[in-house]
Amino acid sequence: MTLNRLSGLVVAVTGGILLAWIIPRHTESVSFGWLQPATLPNITAVIILAAGLIQLIFPAGRVDFDGAFSLRVALFFTIGTLGLVLMGFLGFIIAAPVLALVLMLIIGERRPPWMVGGILLLPAGIWFCVAYLLDRPLP
């Protein structure tokens, strides 16, 4: 099995686990609102599953393992995990802009319009969607 097919399999299995186990067990059902809490996660999981299956069935190109890139991925995963822990202590309103700032600085983004968008507008948009459209509290 090539690395392309293996990555497709891992992604497809992840999408399947999200659809079959994680989303149904960790998303509550409500009888109000026009958008159910599981709708967007289910759409995303279907896209993940489909993308993984496409990669598994039709692998393209050549993939080599890059240790430096893998370390960078691990760094971003660790920062994301620490951001979630920070949200538990400080709440979404404070932690999300801080997390966005750290990630944008690490990737080298310095343009003011993009910084404002990533640090202020994106977390505000997420907060609006979750708090008002889904009528769900954020930490």
Secondary structure, DSSP 8 states (H G I E B T S, - for coil): --HHHHHHHHHHHHHHHIIIIIHHHHS---SSSSS-TTHHHHHHHHHHHHHHHHHHHS--S-----HHHHHHHHHHHHHHHHHHHHHHHH-HHHHHHHHHHHHHHHHT---HHHHHIIIIIHHHHHHHIIIIIS-----
